[in-house]
Amino acid sequence: MTGGKKDGEISNDPITFNTNLMGYPDRPGWLRYIQRTPYSDGVLYGSPTAENVGKPTVIEITAYNRRTFETARHNLIINIMSAEDFPLPYQAEFFIKNMNVEEMLASEVLGDFLGAVKNVWQPERLNAINITSALDRGGRVPLPINDMKEGVYVMVGADVPFSSCLREVENPQNQLRCSQEMEPVITCDKKFRTQFYIDWCKISLVDKTKQVSTYQEVIRGEGILPDGGEYKPPSDSLKSRDYYTDFLITLAVPSAVALVLFLILAYIMCCRREGVEKRNMQTPDIQLVHHSAIQKSTKELRDMSKNREIAWPLSTLPVFHPVTGEIIPPLHTDSYESTNMPLMQTQQNLPHQTQIPQQQTTGKWYP
């Protein structure tokens, strides 16, 4: 598939192609399509299977001109014929390293390769059976250096046994060299080397005349179930099943257990509380006073953080008498100036104060 001609001149417009089986969105499974760039030719290639023999295959080809946006459509009819009338029991697959699939599909290149194989094999009838890109076999995309190629597999078939040159790759010495990733010694390689670089370690020789049927009779034994005959589905007249009991067991029983546990937890949390009054009765008075003083001090500090021009906090005054332990009420009132209020009351201002003996300079003690 190439760009069309106009007024006797070849068009250089970029053209891409879309191919599909008529009536379907894609091509058949055995048919492949490749086009490297919009300026290169598109290539359809593949090998049909025996199931497609005798069935005409209509391929719709749609061409798009990327410059003028014009489209054109053409139908390609492929007639598939059986190859059983021309059996080729001896088949050899070559891997050519210096070719891409579209280059190998050119008639002159493929003809040169078949001529080289025929010169080595000397068959009466030789045909190309299949051509596959190495990328379709799991190959890696080559680096864009030194004009490296992807590689292509070419399978050819003949009606005579393989030649001694093709059999050389099977001898132990060449097999050892292939295992060591070395080039095997093939006498007929020079007949291909001028145009084709063959990887002889990847050559595959298939002799269908010696292939044994892989069918094996199944011997029933341990691990193999006996034949139960044809499957008989259940009849339509099935008895209805009541799921009410299953519903009660699945939903009602867990709900009842959860309700009982909830009631027990509610009784423990709400009905078994001692209360604040009982707690205060069992708590010593001195501890309650300390607790109350801490609460008052906390409240005063919080109020001070909001307004810093208030009176001195009561927490700075003594709460208990140092000797008797009695509670001392605050000595200052709201009429006192906060700026003149001492931080701690002196001993002369404290009521019920006990005089502490003082030491005289003469070394004697006086009450």
C-alpha distance (Angstrom), angle and dihedral (degrees) to the residues before:
residue distance angle dihedral
M1 . . .
T2 3.78 . .
G3 3.77 139.1 .
G4 3.78 114.1 -75.2
K5 3.77 128.8 -113.5
K6 3.78 126.5 -111.1
D7 3.82 124.6 -164.9
G8 3.80 90.3 -10.9
E9 3.83 94.1 -56.3
I10 3.78 129.9 109.7
S11 3.79 112.6 -112.0
N12 3.80 116.2 -128.3
D13 3.80 94.8 -165.5
P14 3.82 117.0 128.6
I15 3.79 107.3 -102.2
T16 3.80 128.3 -177.2
F17 3.79 127.3 -168.5
N18 3.77 133.5 -144.1
T19 3.81 119.3 -160.7
N20 3.78 130.8 -168.9
L21 3.77 140.9 153.3
M22 3.78 110.9 -94.2
G23 3.78 108.6 -93.5
Y24 3.83 93.2 13.0
P25 3.81 132.9 84.4
D26 3.80 95.9 -127.4
R27 3.79 142.7 31.2
P28 3.82 125.3 -89.5
G29 3.78 114.9 -81.8
W30 3.79 94.1 -108.9
L31 3.82 95.2 50.6
R32 3.81 121.5 83.4
Y33 3.80 131.8 -171.7
I34 3.78 130.5 -158.8
Q35 3.81 134.7 178.7
R36 3.79 119.4 168.0
T37 3.80 100.4 -162.5
P38 3.82 136.2 -3.5
Y39 3.82 87.2 -103.9
S40 3.82 95.2 54.7
D41 3.80 130.8 76.2
G42 3.77 122.5 -90.3
V43 3.81 116.2 -126.3
L44 3.81 129.3 -155.7
Y45 3.80 115.2 -163.4
G46 3.78 140.9 154.6
S47 3.80 146.2 116.6
P48 3.81 117.6 -103.0
T49 3.78 121.2 -139.3
A50 3.77 129.0 -124.6
E51 3.80 90.3 -96.0
N52 3.81 90.5 66.3
V53 3.80 96.0 52.6
G54 3.78 113.5 122.4
K55 3.79 94.5 11.3
P56 3.79 116.5 111.9
T57 3.78 110.9 -130.7
V58 3.80 116.8 -150.6
I59 3.81 114.8 -160.4
E60 3.79 119.1 -166.2
I61 3.80 112.4 -144.5
T62 3.79 118.0 -165.0
A63 3.80 118.8 -171.2
Y64 3.82 122.7 -158.2
N65 3.80 122.2 -161.4
R66 3.80 105.0 -146.6
R67 3.80 93.4 -160.3
T68 3.82 103.5 44.8
F69 3.84 96.1 22.1
E70 3.79 90.2 -130.5
T71 3.80 119.4 150.6
A72 3.77 133.1 -155.2
R73 3.79 131.8 -175.8
H74 3.77 130.9 -154.0
N75 3.80 132.6 175.8
L76 3.81 118.7 -136.3
I77 3.81 115.6 -159.7
I78 3.81 115.8 -155.5
N79 3.81 117.7 -165.8
I80 3.80 111.3 -159.1
M81 3.79 117.3 -154.1
S82 3.79 129.1 -169.3
A83 3.80 118.3 -102.3
E84 3.81 94.8 -157.9
D85 3.79 89.6 97.1
F86 3.80 88.7 63.4
P87 3.81 104.8 39.4
L88 3.80 117.7 -164.2
P89 3.82 104.1 -171.5
Y90 3.80 96.0 170.2
Q91 3.79 111.5 70.4
A92 3.79 129.7 176.1
E93 3.81 126.1 -173.0
F94 3.81 118.6 -154.5
F95 3.79 128.1 -166.0
I96 3.81 111.8 -144.1
K97 3.80 111.3 -162.5
N98 3.80 100.8 -169.9
M99 3.82 98.5 54.5
N100 3.77 138.8 76.8
V101 3.77 120.1 -145.0
E102 3.81 95.4 -108.6
E103 3.80 90.2 50.5
M104 3.79 91.6 50.6
L105 3.79 92.4 49.4
A106 3.79 91.8 62.4
S107 3.78 107.2 111.3
E108 3.80 96.0 -128.6
V109 3.83 93.5 48.3
L110 3.79 93.3 46.7
G111 3.78 89.9 46.6
D112 3.80 91.0 53.0
F113 3.80 91.1 50.9
L114 3.80 93.9 48.6
G115 3.79 88.6 48.4
A116 3.80 91.3 54.2
V117 3.82 91.5 48.0
K118 3.79 91.3 47.9
N119 3.78 90.2 51.2
V120 3.81 89.6 55.3
W121 3.81 99.3 37.0
Q122 3.82 101.1 35.4
P123 3.81 97.2 -153.2
E124 3.78 127.0 164.8
R125 3.79 93.0 -132.6
L126 3.81 125.4 24.6
N127 3.80 127.3 173.5
A128 3.79 137.5 168.6
I129 3.80 108.8 -112.3
N130 3.80 104.0 -179.2
I131 3.80 139.3 0.3
T132 3.81 119.0 -164.0
S133 3.76 133.1 174.7
A134 3.79 116.2 -120.0
L135 3.82 88.8 -124.6
D136 3.81 88.9 64.4
R137 3.82 88.2 56.1
G138 3.79 94.0 54.1
G139 3.79 97.3 -88.2
R140 3.79 122.8 153.3
V141 3.78 125.2 -109.8
P142 3.82 106.5 -105.1
L143 3.77 122.9 -122.0
P144 3.81 114.8 -98.8
I145 3.80 92.5 -114.1
N146 3.78 133.7 104.9
D147 3.81 90.5 8.3
M148 3.81 91.6 -75.8
K149 3.82 117.3 -172.7
E150 3.77 132.5 -144.2
G151 3.79 94.5 -127.9
V152 3.78 129.5 -127.4
Y153 3.81 135.8 -130.9
V154 3.80 115.4 -137.0
M155 3.79 120.6 -171.5
V156 3.80 117.7 -163.3
G157 3.77 129.4 -176.9
A158 3.81 132.1 -151.8
D159 3.77 139.1 179.2
V160 3.82 97.6 -128.2
P161 3.82 130.6 65.8
F162 3.77 120.9 -90.2
S163 3.77 118.4 -79.2
S164 3.79 123.1 -114.5
C165 3.80 90.3 -107.5
L166 3.80 92.1 59.4
R167 3.81 89.7 46.1
E168 3.80 92.0 57.1
V169 3.80 91.1 82.6
E170 3.82 89.3 65.0
N171 3.81 96.8 59.1
P172 3.84 117.0 106.8
Q173 3.80 95.6 -112.9
N174 3.80 93.7 57.2
Q175 3.79 91.9 42.2
L176 3.80 88.6 54.7
R177 3.80 91.7 49.4
C178 3.81 90.5 50.0
S179 3.80 91.1 51.3
Q180 3.81 87.8 54.0
E181 3.83 90.9 49.1
M182 3.80 92.0 -111.6
E183 3.77 128.0 135.8
P184 3.82 112.4 -97.4
V185 3.79 120.1 -128.3
I186 3.82 108.0 -108.4
T187 3.80 118.4 172.1
C188 3.80 95.4 -153.1
D189 3.80 95.8 48.5
K190 3.80 91.0 98.9
K191 3.80 89.5 65.4
F192 3.83 89.1 63.4
R193 3.80 100.0 31.8
T194 3.79 95.2 81.0
Q195 3.82 91.4 69.2
F196 3.81 110.2 -3.1
Y197 3.82 128.5 52.1
I198 3.81 105.3 -151.1
D199 3.81 120.9 -160.5
W200 3.80 97.0 -143.8
C201 3.80 92.9 -172.7
K202 3.81 89.1 66.5
I203 3.79 97.6 47.7
S204 3.79 114.7 123.4
L205 3.82 123.3 -156.7
V206 3.80 117.2 -164.4
D207 3.80 122.4 -173.2
K208 3.79 107.2 -169.8
T209 3.80 92.2 -174.6
K210 3.80 90.2 70.2
Q211 3.78 98.4 41.5
V212 3.78 112.9 119.7
S213 3.75 120.6 -146.5
T214 3.76 110.9 -97.1
Y215 3.81 93.2 -149.3
Q216 3.79 112.4 118.2
E217 3.74 126.6 -175.9
V218 3.77 111.6 -113.4
I219 3.80 110.5 -117.0
R220 3.75 109.5 -155.1
G221 3.73 115.2 -135.4
E222 3.76 141.2 116.9
G223 3.79 111.7 -6.7
I224 3.81 96.2 18.0
L225 3.77 116.8 101.5
P226 3.79 117.8 -133.9
D227 3.75 119.4 -108.9
G228 3.77 107.9 -89.4
G229 3.79 96.3 -169.8
E230 3.76 124.8 -125.2
Y231 3.76 120.7 -14.2
K232 3.76 113.7 -104.6
P233 3.79 113.1 -160.8
P234 3.81 118.4 -147.6
S235 3.77 117.5 -90.1
D236 3.78 123.0 -102.6
S237 3.80 92.9 -116.4
L238 3.79 97.4 82.1
K239 3.77 120.7 159.4
S240 3.78 115.9 -110.6
R241 3.76 115.7 -114.8
D242 3.80 125.7 -141.5
Y243 3.79 111.6 -132.4
Y244 3.84 96.1 -178.6
T245 3.79 93.5 99.7
D246 3.77 91.9 48.0
F247 3.79 89.1 50.5
L248 3.79 92.6 53.6
I249 3.78 93.0 47.9
T250 3.79 93.5 46.2
L251 3.80 99.7 42.6
A252 3.79 111.6 14.4
V253 3.81 99.1 49.8
P254 3.85 95.9 52.3
S255 3.81 89.4 44.6
A256 3.82 91.7 53.4
V257 3.80 92.1 48.9
A258 3.81 90.5 49.2
L259 3.82 90.8 50.4
V260 3.81 92.6 51.8
L261 3.79 91.4 49.8
F262 3.81 89.9 48.9
L263 3.82 91.8 52.7
I264 3.79 92.3 48.8
L265 3.80 91.5 50.0
A266 3.84 91.5 47.1
Y267 3.82 90.9 51.9
I268 3.79 92.3 50.1
M269 3.81 93.9 46.8
C270 3.83 99.5 41.3
C271 3.82 109.6 23.2
R272 3.79 100.5 39.1
R273 3.81 98.1 55.7
E274 3.85 115.8 121.9
G275 3.78 95.9 -150.7
V276 3.79 133.7 -132.9
E277 3.84 95.0 -84.6
K278 3.79 93.7 56.9
R279 3.78 90.2 46.2
N280 3.83 91.4 52.3
M281 3.81 91.7 48.0
Q282 3.78 90.9 55.9
T283 3.80 93.7 45.5
P284 3.86 119.5 86.6
D285 3.78 115.6 -109.9
I286 3.77 93.7 -123.3
Q287 3.83 90.2 57.4
L288 3.80 91.6 48.8
V289 3.81 90.3 50.4
H290 3.79 90.8 51.0
H291 3.75 90.5 48.6
S292 3.80 92.3 48.6
A293 3.80 90.9 48.6
I294 3.77 91.2 51.9
Q295 3.79 90.9 50.9
K296 3.81 92.0 49.2
S297 3.79 91.8 48.0
T298 3.77 91.2 49.9
K299 3.79 91.0 50.2
E300 3.81 92.0 49.0
L301 3.79 92.3 49.6
R302 3.76 90.3 51.3
D303 3.80 90.8 49.7
M304 3.78 90.5 48.7
S305 3.75 91.2 54.2
K306 3.81 88.5 59.2
N307 3.82 97.0 44.4
R308 3.78 119.5 18.6
E309 3.87 95.7 -173.6
I310 3.80 97.9 75.5
A311 3.78 131.9 108.9
W312 3.76 122.8 -75.3
P313 3.79 111.1 -77.7
L314 3.77 119.2 -102.9
S315 3.78 88.6 -126.8
T316 3.82 88.7 76.3
L317 3.83 92.1 61.4
P318 3.80 124.5 81.4
V319 3.77 113.0 -95.5
F320 3.81 101.6 -171.3
H321 3.78 132.5 41.0
P322 3.81 107.2 -108.5
V323 3.84 92.3 -132.6
T324 3.79 110.0 26.7
G325 3.80 97.3 30.0
E326 3.83 92.4 -134.3
I327 3.79 120.7 150.5
I328 3.80 112.3 -100.7
P329 3.82 116.9 -152.2
P330 3.80 118.6 -135.4
L331 3.79 111.2 -80.2
H332 3.76 97.5 -152.4
T333 3.74 127.2 67.1
D334 3.72 133.6 -160.3
S335 3.83 90.2 -87.6
Y336 3.79 91.9 67.6
E337 3.74 118.6 93.6
S338 3.75 110.3 -111.2
T339 3.77 91.9 -146.2
N340 3.85 92.4 59.9
M341 3.77 96.6 42.8
P342 3.83 111.6 109.3
L343 3.75 117.7 -125.6
M344 3.86 91.7 -126.7
Q345 3.83 126.6 22.2
T346 3.77 116.5 -115.8
Q347 3.77 122.3 -120.7
Q348 3.84 92.7 -107.1
N349 3.79 91.3 60.3
L350 3.79 95.2 50.5
P351 3.85 115.5 95.7
H352 3.77 120.3 -134.2
Q353 3.77 88.5 22.9
T354 3.80 116.8 167.6
Q355 3.77 114.9 -138.0
I356 3.77 114.5 -121.6
P357 3.82 115.4 -146.3
Q358 3.79 114.0 -109.1
Q359 3.76 126.2 -147.2
Q360 3.84 116.2 -116.8
T361 3.71 125.3 -144.0
T362 3.85 91.1 -113.0
G363 3.79 90.1 64.6
K364 3.83 96.2 -109.6
W365 3.73 128.7 119.7
Y366 3.82 122.1 -127.4
P367 3.75 126.8 -170.1
